[in-house]
Amino acid sequence: MQVLLGVIYHSIGGFASGSFYMPFNKVKGWAWETYWMVGGLFSWLIVPPLAAWLTVPGFLNIISAEASTIIFFTFFMGLLWGIGGLSYGLGVRYLGMSLGNSVVLGFCAAFGAIVPSVYYSINPTEGKTSFTDMMATPGGRLVLLGVLVCLAGIAISGKAGIMKEKELSPDEQKKSIAEFSLVKGLLIAILSGILSSFFNFGIEVGKPLADASVAAGYNPLFQNNVIFVVILWGGLTTNFIWTTILSLKNRSYGDIINRQTPIAKNLLFSGLAGTTWFLQFFFYGMGASKLGNGASSWILHMSTIILTANMWGIYRREWKGVTLKTKLTITLGITVILFSVFLVGIGNSR
């Protein structure tokens, strides 16, 4: 029953993450950096402490009592993840919901699943699985195979993107994706996928905060909400600096008070996008409390996001006008990525 609940929570979180960008498509007249930062204020600054206060009322006391090194490195992981989250938005902007999410989250899934074990090989920690441990067991080797399969799925999805670019004219490409750019999008998406995995590392580093929450008598189901507050401070810092630079460069800082745009609706949809994005973390924390914050939780979460985002890609007709061969190629790529999830899940259950 605990495993089933974990799967359900991860699925809800994955659906939220795969869907969060949709409200941004309703924003009119604002530059990307404007609506991204407004949404970010909700997902990084407003909603996380609210969720923590509702579920772990003493979260500020827990954070203030924790060792400064734990807080710093948890924040630092969030800082690096923030770069990944920032470039994630750009990846989807240039590649679309379907291809952008497949590449970004495929890399994120692979690195998020494997790098913590490498870290614990260098810094052995009781109760944590090292890369050496993974290599020494059938289950661990199956997890590593799953990661390789995941990377193969990403390569196939990237191939589909190349085929799409060759088959459609620039005007046709931009009917569904206004700023489609394959090379720029793929480079950004790969960077985003690698750096976005640092969120998983942040949860690992901030585990003492979750343990303190449980020790204080709070519901273990919500223990990770304390960690999220600190990680997301890091994400806010990165994104605030970059969007401010873009606002000054593009002179878009007046967007939010520009009466020629639907200000109220833009605020509503940006806030909805930001809140939806945070819900992925909220439900991820609940799922991880049932399954553990290991490779299986991370991969399961990522795969649900990939599946959801591709459903939205179909809804938005991002692959309209391409040949059947190209459609089959992207379908194969997504299927391979999802298959890698089952491999990782089976490997972690052994």
Legacy VTK file of the C-alpha trace (Angstrom):
# vtk DataFile Version 3.0
C-alpha trace
ASCII
DATASET POLYDATA
POINTS 350 float
0.000 0.000 0.000
2.883 2.366 0.827
4.438 1.727 -2.599
1.092 2.372 -4.335
0.663 5.655 -2.467
4.209 6.633 -3.425
3.475 5.985 -7.096
0.237 7.995 -6.908
1.931 10.967 -5.226
4.784 10.956 -7.748
2.291 10.737 -10.607
0.363 13.775 -9.338
3.608 15.707 -8.923
4.776 14.679 -12.379
1.478 15.779 -13.907
1.818 19.167 -12.207
5.365 19.620 -13.491
4.511 18.471 -17.007
1.588 20.905 -17.116
2.970 24.013 -15.385
4.160 25.756 -18.572
0.706 25.690 -20.168
-0.627 28.777 -18.269
2.382 30.760 -19.500
1.040 30.310 -23.043
-1.928 32.460 -22.003
0.272 35.423 -21.014
0.042 38.226 -23.571
2.318 41.200 -24.182
4.969 40.375 -21.583
8.575 39.421 -22.271
9.646 35.913 -21.275
11.765 37.172 -18.384
8.815 39.085 -16.926
6.324 36.259 -16.716
9.034 33.760 -15.755
10.020 35.841 -12.715
6.433 36.537 -11.662
5.719 32.810 -11.809
8.981 32.173 -9.984
8.010 34.380 -7.076
5.089 32.046 -6.475
7.015 28.796 -6.972
10.179 29.795 -5.055
9.228 32.445 -2.519
5.502 32.563 -1.735
4.052 29.045 -1.939
6.924 26.933 -0.443
6.942 28.561 3.028
3.135 28.614 2.972
3.067 24.871 2.303
5.721 24.306 4.980
3.803 26.413 7.503
0.613 24.448 6.883
2.308 21.047 7.207
5.372 21.720 9.433
4.476 24.888 11.403
7.861 24.992 13.163
9.901 24.829 9.949
11.723 28.123 10.611
12.902 26.878 14.004
14.142 23.668 12.373
16.074 25.619 9.724
17.604 28.061 12.233
18.712 25.188 14.505
20.437 23.222 11.728
24.202 23.369 11.118
25.215 26.222 8.821
27.093 23.833 6.516
23.911 21.829 5.863
21.960 25.009 5.102
24.708 26.364 2.837
25.141 23.236 0.729
21.385 22.693 0.462
21.071 26.306 -0.692
24.030 25.854 -3.074
22.425 22.787 -4.674
19.339 24.952 -5.173
21.487 27.646 -6.733
22.813 25.182 -9.332
19.358 23.694 -9.818
18.098 27.248 -10.390
20.339 27.534 -13.445
18.854 24.264 -14.687
15.330 25.487 -14.009
16.042 28.749 -15.793
17.439 26.999 -18.856
14.550 24.521 -18.673
12.176 27.345 -19.490
14.376 28.337 -22.416
14.592 24.724 -23.614
10.807 24.400 -23.755
10.623 27.843 -25.350
12.870 26.768 -28.246
11.926 23.079 -28.595
8.309 22.926 -27.458
6.613 20.912 -24.697
7.211 17.507 -26.265
10.828 17.473 -27.452
12.020 20.022 -24.883
10.755 18.050 -21.904
11.949 14.713 -23.299
15.547 15.926 -23.655
15.712 18.039 -20.489
14.043 15.532 -18.200
15.749 12.527 -19.734
19.145 13.974 -18.844
17.794 15.133 -15.500
16.505 11.641 -14.740
19.770 9.962 -15.684
22.069 12.301 -13.757
19.729 12.573 -10.788
19.644 8.802 -10.476
23.351 8.083 -10.845
25.408 11.010 -9.475
24.392 10.636 -5.784
25.788 7.095 -5.809
29.070 8.401 -7.246
29.170 11.018 -4.471
28.679 8.343 -1.810
31.528 6.335 -3.348
33.833 9.284 -2.674
32.244 10.120 0.693
30.924 6.857 2.204
27.806 7.438 4.301
25.990 4.879 6.380
22.717 3.797 4.818
23.554 5.345 1.411
24.205 3.328 -1.743
27.525 4.016 -3.459
28.347 3.435 -7.123
30.527 0.519 -6.057
27.557 -1.011 -4.225
25.421 -0.628 -7.341
27.999 -2.371 -9.513
28.232 -5.246 -7.040
24.540 -6.186 -7.057
22.143 -7.368 -9.810
19.647 -4.689 -8.847
22.276 -1.960 -8.969
23.477 -3.088 -12.385
19.885 -3.037 -13.621
19.567 0.568 -12.425
22.705 1.494 -14.377
21.296 -0.264 -17.448
18.125 1.760 -17.022
20.147 4.971 -17.050
21.876 3.926 -20.294
18.506 3.048 -21.843
17.226 6.450 -20.762
20.105 8.165 -22.575
19.346 6.077 -25.677
15.748 7.284 -25.538
16.972 10.868 -25.365
19.146 10.317 -28.441
16.169 8.918 -30.366
14.006 11.872 -29.302
16.733 14.252 -30.451
16.844 12.455 -33.787
13.098 13.042 -34.142
13.697 16.741 -33.551
16.298 16.830 -36.339
13.894 15.045 -38.683
11.159 17.533 -37.820
13.426 20.478 -38.543
14.303 19.080 -41.986
10.693 18.334 -42.917
9.052 21.621 -41.910
9.760 25.109 -43.146
10.646 27.751 -40.528
7.143 29.220 -40.846
5.515 25.820 -40.314
7.712 25.115 -37.293
6.705 28.375 -35.665
2.984 27.764 -36.012
3.123 25.514 -32.937
6.422 26.757 -31.397
6.883 30.482 -31.967
10.675 30.516 -31.411
11.650 27.011 -32.572
15.431 26.553 -32.755
16.748 22.985 -32.692
20.488 23.528 -32.117
20.066 26.297 -29.564
17.255 24.392 -27.871
19.176 21.091 -27.645
22.295 22.725 -26.173
20.223 24.544 -23.567
18.119 21.451 -22.845
21.201 19.278 -22.207
22.652 21.899 -19.837
19.287 22.187 -18.118
18.896 18.437 -17.733
22.279 18.066 -16.043
21.885 21.021 -13.685
18.228 20.315 -12.873
19.299 17.031 -11.321
20.939 19.025 -8.523
17.507 19.351 -6.935
17.771 15.657 -6.082
21.220 16.255 -4.601
19.801 19.122 -2.556
17.263 16.770 -1.014
20.081 14.371 -0.142
22.191 17.114 1.450
19.219 18.575 3.318
18.059 15.245 4.734
18.945 16.327 8.328
16.234 19.001 8.037
13.653 16.343 7.163
14.906 14.111 9.992
14.578 17.014 12.441
11.018 17.554 11.254
10.100 13.946 12.028
11.959 14.067 15.355
9.908 17.134 16.305
6.749 15.090 15.876
5.538 16.348 12.511
3.939 14.057 9.938
6.708 12.205 8.017
4.604 12.554 4.858
5.534 16.255 4.708
9.088 16.117 6.068
10.692 17.253 2.798
8.758 20.531 2.752
11.379 22.005 5.086
14.168 21.095 2.665
12.268 22.607 -0.267
12.177 26.030 1.385
15.992 26.183 1.492
16.574 24.657 -1.951
14.111 27.054 -3.540
15.838 30.038 -1.935
18.799 29.050 -4.091
16.620 28.725 -7.169
15.100 32.140 -6.531
18.542 33.748 -6.257
19.746 32.430 -9.612
16.563 33.239 -11.494
16.160 36.694 -9.943
19.681 37.720 -10.999
19.281 36.461 -14.571
15.772 37.807 -15.197
16.851 41.184 -13.801
19.766 41.267 -16.259
17.419 40.396 -19.136
14.870 42.992 -18.018
17.522 45.709 -18.047
18.975 44.533 -21.344
15.608 44.233 -23.115
14.033 47.165 -21.253
11.115 44.927 -20.345
11.027 45.958 -16.668
7.913 48.049 -17.318
5.855 45.093 -18.553
4.145 44.473 -15.237
2.623 47.984 -15.181
2.000 48.274 -18.925
-1.725 48.987 -19.190
-1.711 48.004 -22.858
-1.385 44.403 -21.692
-3.971 42.370 -19.722
-2.118 42.844 -16.414
-4.617 41.031 -14.182
-4.846 37.997 -16.472
-1.076 37.869 -16.919
-0.561 37.929 -13.160
-3.197 35.225 -12.732
-1.729 32.873 -15.325
1.877 33.500 -14.238
0.922 32.858 -10.612
-0.974 29.727 -11.618
2.067 28.455 -13.541
4.382 29.117 -10.600
2.060 27.491 -8.085
1.600 24.450 -10.321
5.359 24.117 -10.660
5.787 24.047 -6.879
3.135 21.328 -6.559
5.553 18.924 -8.260
7.926 19.307 -5.307
5.142 19.091 -2.748
3.912 15.764 -4.125
7.450 14.560 -4.853
8.216 14.970 -1.152
5.128 12.949 -0.261
6.068 10.225 -2.754
9.661 10.102 -1.534
8.422 9.685 2.054
6.823 6.415 0.900
9.449 5.138 -1.568
12.605 6.843 -0.306
14.526 9.549 -2.132
16.443 7.130 -4.320
16.827 6.564 -8.043
13.403 4.914 -8.275
11.600 7.964 -6.861
13.538 10.344 -9.096
13.085 8.345 -12.295
9.393 7.686 -11.601
8.822 11.395 -11.093
10.712 12.348 -14.258
8.953 9.776 -16.425
5.520 11.034 -15.386
6.578 14.561 -16.316
7.841 13.392 -19.708
4.620 11.512 -20.408
2.438 14.460 -19.353
4.449 17.012 -21.326
4.233 14.899 -24.459
0.471 14.627 -24.072
0.362 18.421 -23.983
2.662 18.470 -27.020
0.141 16.345 -28.909
-2.677 18.620 -27.723
-0.781 21.656 -29.028
-0.105 19.873 -32.351
3.644 20.341 -32.085
4.212 17.406 -34.442
1.534 18.391 -36.960
2.698 18.251 -40.573
5.615 15.846 -40.083
5.836 12.440 -41.732
4.658 9.218 -40.115
8.303 8.146 -39.781
9.093 11.204 -37.652
6.022 10.663 -35.473
7.030 7.044 -34.948
10.580 8.134 -34.078
9.488 10.526 -31.312
7.039 7.904 -30.067
9.850 5.357 -29.932
12.087 7.798 -28.067
9.439 8.483 -25.436
8.689 4.759 -25.109
12.370 3.952 -24.573
12.650 6.642 -21.888
9.593 5.258 -20.101
10.969 1.713 -20.404
14.115 2.882 -18.644
11.902 3.854 -15.715
10.657 0.311 -15.304
14.234 -0.986 -15.393
15.298 1.426 -12.669
12.209 0.635 -10.618
12.781 -3.113 -10.821
16.463 -2.655 -10.024
15.713 -0.638 -6.914
13.203 -3.195 -5.662
15.872 -5.924 -5.543
LINES 1 351
350 0 1 2 3 4 5 6 7 8 9 10 11 12 13 14 15 16 17 18 19 20 21 22 23 24 25 26 27 28 29 30 31 32 33 34 35 36 37 38 39 40 41 42 43 44 45 46 47 48 49 50 51 52 53 54 55 56 57 58 59 60 61 62 63 64 65 66 67 68 69 70 71 72 73 74 75 76 77 78 79 80 81 82 83 84 85 86 87 88 89 90 91 92 93 94 95 96 97 98 99 100 101 102 103 104 105 106 107 108 109 110 111 112 113 114 115 116 117 118 119 120 121 122 123 124 125 126 127 128 129 130 131 132 133 134 135 136 137 138 139 140 141 142 143 144 145 146 147 148 149 150 151 152 153 154 155 156 157 158 159 160 161 162 163 164 165 166 167 168 169 170 171 172 173 174 175 176 177 178 179 180 181 182 183 184 185 186 187 188 189 190 191 192 193 194 195 196 197 198 199 200 201 202 203 204 205 206 207 208 209 210 211 212 213 214 215 216 217 218 219 220 221 222 223 224 225 226 227 228 229 230 231 232 233 234 235 236 237 238 239 240 241 242 243 244 245 246 247 248 249 250 251 252 253 254 255 256 257 258 259 260 261 262 263 264 265 266 267 268 269 270 271 272 273 274 275 276 277 278 279 280 281 282 283 284 285 286 287 288 289 290 291 292 293 294 295 296 297 298 299 300 301 302 303 304 305 306 307 308 309 310 311 312 313 314 315 316 317 318 319 320 321 322 323 324 325 326 327 328 329 330 331 332 333 334 335 336 337 338 339 340 341 342 343 344 345 346 347 348 349
